[in-house]
């Protein structure tokens, strides 16, 4: 029975097989991977014992047969055997030992030529390394953490715009508490496949948080997590470093922005225009300029309530993260995607990074919030917009800032005019 055959069995069959082999410990406390290797080890040990016991009688019978032949009479014309030593002595003049004593001392006597039985394994275990058993079957994955109200969380994949998807990875509450993880943290770690009857992958070992080792600092909390300053406690200061947008002489728009409305790191900026005026094209040029002139800055493009083909075109033309919530999705998803991007940017700034977010558009974000309001404020603005609908856009836009401790968050958003709202 090889390792592939054992892996095809379910956990209950492996546990019954482990009990028949009398494995030490409780097989019910072992997972499938541990059961497979424990069974392989037990069968290998039994095979080694069986080989040793079958060869032992052959060795014991040979001296006995030799003595019987040597003591036969020689008076019938058959050539007699060579004369035996005197009774009570061997060929060296010493008293002979019994076969059992000789075998016992031979087993005790060290021999350089004897193979090490601990290194002998069957062919199917040739590549098995006991030191790597803990990580066998593990894969390295990265995702954005979303902490749920119950205390546990999931790592969301960028392929699904950091929302619910089949590639989600479960994170236990103990890991969240131990490493001080928060919403928006980018976590890299070792992941094991789902157990039998389970749906999600599970995070086993945390290797990096926001690109840094979990124990990169000597200043740790009592639970082992690295202490960091929350975003709201960072000191905001005026922008003091220019975000240069000019790239090539053929691109006039970024050059004009540098001359007329220079943008600094940590700035808040609005591109206000009527529909079909080219604001999205300008946003694409700004994105290319940021990725070219400031490759160390983390660029994110957030598209809210836009066309799917526009999201696909932005992904092809921009060298950065593109997170989209298209108009075929509900307002609740628009708000959730926006909050996910906001929390991710805050965690990056806490780590001292420069972040640039391009939002298209803040007007559609306000409309989505207006549709999802359960109870309005009682005040209606022009265009039928409730006053409370501006809460989400205001919270997102006000997150932009330059911080004295290092790092910045720049937000450039588009706003629509002549639309009735």
C-alpha positions in Angstrom: 0.0 0.0 0.0 1.7 3.2 -1.2 1.2 6.8 -0.2 -1.1 7.6 -3.1 -3.4 4.8 -2.1 -3.6 6.0 1.5 -4.3 9.6 0.4 -7.3 8.3 -1.6 -8.9 6.9 1.6 -11.0 9.1 3.9 -10.2 9.9 7.5 -12.4 7.3 9.0 -10.8 4.5 7.0 -7.3 5.7 7.9 -8.2 5.8 11.6 -9.5 2.2 11.5 -6.3 1.1 9.8 -4.3 3.0 12.4 -6.1 1.1 15.2 -5.5 -2.2 13.5 -1.8 -1.4 13.4 -1.8 -0.4 17.1 -0.4 3.0 16.5 0.6 4.8 19.8 -1.7 7.7 20.8 -5.2 8.4 19.8 -5.7 8.2 16.0 -8.9 10.3 16.4 -6.7 13.3 17.3 -4.6 13.2 14.1 -5.5 14.8 10.8 -5.4 13.0 7.5 -1.8 14.0 6.6 -0.4 12.8 10.0 -2.4 9.6 9.8 -0.9 8.8 6.3 2.7 9.2 7.4 2.2 7.4 10.8 0.7 4.4 8.9 3.6 4.4 6.4 6.1 4.4 9.3 4.4 1.6 11.1 4.2 -0.6 8.1 7.8 0.1 7.3 8.9 -0.9 10.8 6.8 -4.1 10.7 8.4 -5.0 7.3 11.9 -4.5 8.8 11.1 -6.7 11.8 9.6 -9.4 9.6 12.8 -9.5 7.5 15.0 -9.8 10.6 13.0 -12.6 12.1 12.9 -14.7 8.9 16.7 -14.6 8.4 17.5 -15.5 12.1 16.6 -19.2 12.1 18.8 -19.8 9.0 21.9 -18.4 10.8 21.1 -20.5 13.9 20.7 -23.8 12.0 24.0 -23.7 10.1 26.3 -24.4 13.1 24.0 -27.1 14.4 24.0 -29.0 11.1 27.8 -28.5 10.9 28.2 -30.1 14.3 26.0 -33.0 13.4 28.0 -33.8 10.3 31.3 -33.6 12.1 30.2 -36.1 14.8 29.1 -38.9 12.3 31.1 -42.2 12.5 33.7 -42.9 9.8 33.9 -46.7 10.0 31.7 -47.4 6.9 34.3 -46.3 4.3 33.1 -42.7 4.1 35.9 -40.2 4.4 35.8 -38.8 7.9 35.7 -35.1 8.6 38.8 -33.4 9.9 39.5 -34.1 13.5 37.6 -31.8 15.9 39.4 -29.9 18.7 39.3 -31.4 22.1 36.1 -31.3 24.0 35.5 -28.1 25.8 37.7 -26.1 23.4 37.3 -24.4 20.1 39.9 -23.9 17.4 41.6 -21.1 19.4 41.8 -23.2 22.5 38.9 -21.4 24.2 35.6 -22.6 25.5 32.9 -22.4 22.9 29.8 -20.2 23.4 26.3 -21.1 22.7 24.7 -19.8 19.6 22.3 -17.5 21.5 25.1 -15.9 23.4 27.2 -15.4 20.3 24.3 -13.8 18.5 23.6 -11.6 21.4 27.2 -10.3 21.7 27.4 -9.9 17.9 24.4 -7.7 18.0 26.0 -5.6 20.8 29.4 -5.4 19.1 29.5 -2.2 16.9 30.2 -2.7 13.2 31.1 0.0 10.8 29.9 -2.1 7.8 26.4 -2.6 9.3 23.8 -0.4 7.6 21.9 2.1 9.7 18.4 0.7 9.9 17.0 4.2 10.8 17.8 5.4 7.3 16.5 2.4 5.5 13.0 3.1 4.1 10.9 1.4 1.5 11.0 2.8 -2.0 7.7 4.7 -1.7 9.1 6.7 1.3 12.4 7.6 -0.4 11.4 11.3 -0.6 9.8 11.5 2.8 11.5 13.9 5.2 10.1 13.8 8.8 11.4 17.4 9.5 9.1 18.7 6.7 6.0 16.9 7.7 4.4 20.0 9.3 4.4 21.9 6.0 3.7 19.1 3.6 0.8 20.1 1.3 1.0 23.8 2.3 1.0 26.6 -0.3 1.8 30.2 0.1 -1.0 32.7 -0.4 -1.7 36.4 0.0 -4.9 38.2 0.6 -6.6 41.3 2.1 -8.0 40.6 5.6 -11.6 41.3 6.4 -12.5 40.8 10.1 -16.1 39.8 10.7 -18.1 40.7 13.8 -17.7 37.2 15.3 -13.9 37.7 15.7 -12.7 35.5 12.8 -11.8 36.8 9.4 -11.1 35.9 5.8 -8.3 36.8 3.3 -10.0 38.1 0.2 -8.5 37.8 -3.3 -7.8 40.7 -5.6 -9.3 38.6 -8.4 -12.7 39.2 -6.9 -12.0 42.9 -6.0 -11.4 41.8 -2.4 -15.0 40.6 -1.9 -16.4 37.2 -1.2 -15.1 34.5 -3.5 -14.2 30.8 -3.7 -10.5 31.5 -3.0 -11.2 33.0 0.5 -8.9 31.9 3.3 -10.1 31.4 6.8 -8.2 33.3 9.6 -8.8 32.2 13.2 -9.5 34.7 16.0 -6.4 33.6 17.9 -4.2 34.5 14.9 -5.9 37.9 14.6 -5.3 38.6 18.2 -1.8 37.3 18.3 -0.5 39.4 15.4 -2.7 42.4 16.0 -4.3 42.1 12.6 -6.9 44.6 11.4 -9.3 45.3 8.5 -7.3 46.0 5.4 -4.1 44.2 6.4 -2.4 42.4 3.5 -1.4 39.0 5.0 1.0 36.5 3.4 1.3 33.0 4.9 1.2 29.2 4.6 -2.2 27.8 3.8 -3.5 24.3 3.9 -6.3 22.9 1.7 -9.8 22.5 3.2 -10.4 19.6 5.5 -12.9 17.0 4.6 -16.4 18.5 4.8 -15.0 22.1 5.0 -15.3 24.8 2.4 -12.5 27.2 2.9 -8.7 27.1 2.9 -7.2 27.9 6.3 -4.2 30.1 7.3 -1.7 28.0 9.2 1.4 30.3 9.5 1.7 34.1 9.1 4.9 35.1 7.2 4.3 38.8 6.4 1.9 41.5 7.2 1.8 44.5 4.8 5.0 43.3 3.3 6.8 43.2 6.7 7.7 40.3 9.0 5.3 40.0 11.9 8.2 40.2 14.3 10.3 42.8 12.4 10.3 45.2 15.3 11.9 44.7 18.7 9.0 46.7 20.2 6.2 44.1 20.6 3.0 43.8 22.6 2.6 41.1 25.2 0.7 38.9 22.8 3.6 39.0 20.3 2.2 41.4 17.8 4.1 44.4 16.5 3.0 47.7 18.0 1.9 50.3 15.4 0.3 53.7 15.6 -3.3 53.7 14.4 -4.1 55.9 11.4 -6.3 58.3 13.3 -3.5 59.0 15.8 -1.0 59.9 13.2 -0.2 63.6 12.9 -1.5 65.2 9.7 0.6 67.9 8.1 0.4 70.0 5.0 1.8 68.4 1.8 5.5 69.2 1.4 6.5 67.0 -1.6 5.3 67.4 -5.2 3.6 64.6 -7.0 5.2 65.2 -10.4 2.9 64.2 -13.3 4.8 65.3 -16.4 6.2 62.3 -18.4 6.8 62.9 -22.1 6.4 66.1 -24.2 3.5 64.7 -26.2 1.3 64.5 -23.1 0.1 68.1 -22.5 -2.5 67.4 -19.8 -0.1 66.2 -17.0 2.2 69.1 -17.8 -0.6 71.6 -17.5 -1.6 70.1 -14.2 2.0 70.5 -12.9 1.9 74.2 -13.9 -1.6 75.3 -12.9 -2.7 72.9 -10.1 0.4 71.2 -8.7 -0.6 68.2 -6.5 1.4 67.2 -3.5 1.6 63.9 -1.6 -1.3 63.9 0.8 -3.4 66.2 -1.3 -7.2 66.0 -1.9 -8.2 66.9 -5.5 -11.5 66.9 -7.5 -11.7 66.7 -11.3 -15.1 68.3 -11.9 -16.7 68.0 -15.4 -19.9 67.2 -17.2 -20.4 63.7 -18.6 -18.4 62.7 -21.7 -15.9 65.5 -21.2 -12.8 63.2 -20.9 -12.3 63.0 -17.1 -11.7 59.2 -17.2 -9.0 59.7 -19.9 -7.4 62.3 -17.7 -7.5 59.9 -14.8 -5.7 57.3 -16.9 -3.0 59.7 -17.8 -2.5 60.7 -14.1 -2.3 57.0 -13.2 0.4 56.3 -15.9 2.3 59.4 -14.7 2.2 58.3 -11.0 3.4 54.8 -11.9 6.2 56.2 -14.1 7.5 59.0 -11.9 6.8 57.5 -8.5 7.1 53.7 -8.7 7.6 53.5 -4.9 4.1 54.9 -4.3 1.2 52.4 -4.1 -1.3 53.2 -6.8 -5.0 52.1 -6.5 -7.7 53.0 -9.0 -11.3 52.7 -7.6 -14.2 52.5 -10.1 -17.7 52.9 -8.6 -20.8 52.2 -10.6 -18.9 52.3 -13.9 -19.3 50.2 -17.0 -17.6 46.8 -17.1 -15.8 47.5 -20.3 -14.4 50.7 -18.7 -13.1 48.7 -15.8 -11.4 46.2 -18.2 -9.9 49.0 -20.2 -8.5 50.6 -17.1 -6.9 47.3 -16.0 -5.1 47.0 -19.3 -3.8 50.6 -19.4 -2.8 51.2 -15.8 0.2 49.7 -14.0 -1.4 49.4 -10.6 -4.3 48.0 -8.6 -7.7 48.4 -10.2 -10.7 47.7 -8.0 -14.1 48.0 -9.6 -17.7 47.7 -8.6 -19.6 48.0 -11.9 -23.2 49.3 -12.4 -24.6 45.7 -12.6 -24.0 45.4 -8.9 -26.0 46.8 -6.0 -25.3 49.9 -4.0 -24.4 47.9 -0.9 -21.5 46.3 -2.8 -20.3 49.8 -4.0 -20.1 50.9 -0.4 -18.4 47.8 0.7 -15.7 47.9 -2.0 -15.1 51.6 -1.2 -14.6 50.9 2.5 -12.3 48.0 1.7 -10.0 50.3 -0.4 -10.1 52.9 2.3 -9.1 50.5 5.1 -6.3 49.0 2.9 -4.9 52.5 2.2 -5.0 53.4 5.9 -3.0 50.2 6.9 -0.4 51.0 4.2 0.0 54.6 5.5 0.5 53.3 9.0 3.4 51.4 7.7 5.0 54.6 6.2 4.0 54.1 2.6 2.9 56.7 0.1 -0.5 55.8 -1.4 -2.4 57.3 -4.3 -6.1 56.6 -4.9 -7.9 57.6 -8.1 -11.7 57.5 -7.6 -14.2 57.5 -10.5 -16.5 58.9 -9.4 -17.4 60.4 -6.0 -20.8 61.4 -7.4 -21.9 57.9 -8.0 -20.6 56.9 -4.6 -22.9 59.4 -3.0 -25.8 58.1 -5.1 -25.1 54.6 -4.0 -25.1 55.6 -0.3 -28.3 57.5 -0.9 -30.1 54.4 -2.2 -28.9 52.3 0.7 -29.9 54.6 3.5 -32.4 52.9 5.9 -33.5 56.1 7.5 -32.8 59.5 6.1 -31.8 62.7 7.9 -35.1 64.4 7.0 -33.3 67.0 4.8 -33.3 66.6 1.1 -30.7 68.4 -1.1 -31.0 69.4 -4.7 -31.6 66.4 -7.0 -33.4 64.4 -4.4 -30.2 63.5 -2.5 -30.6 63.1 1.3 -28.1 65.0 3.4 -26.9 61.8 5.1 -25.9 60.4 1.7 -22.7 62.5 1.8 -21.4 60.7 4.8 -19.6 57.9 3.0 -18.0 60.2 0.3 -16.9 62.7 3.0 -15.3 59.9 5.1 -13.5 58.5 2.1 -12.3 61.9 0.8 -11.2 63.2 4.2 -8.9 60.2 4.7 -6.3 61.8 2.4 -3.5 63.4 4.3 0.3 63.7 4.7 1.5 62.5 8.1 4.4 63.7 10.1 5.5 60.1 11.0 6.1 59.2 7.4 3.8 58.1 4.6 0.9 59.9 2.9 -2.5 59.2 1.3 -3.4 61.2 -1.9 -6.9 61.0 -3.3 -7.9 62.4 -6.7 -11.6 61.9 -7.5 -13.9 62.8 -10.3 -17.2 64.6 -9.7 -20.0 65.0 -12.2 -21.9 68.2 -13.0 -25.0 69.0 -15.0 -26.6 65.6 -14.0 -29.3 66.9 -11.7 -27.6 65.7 -8.6 
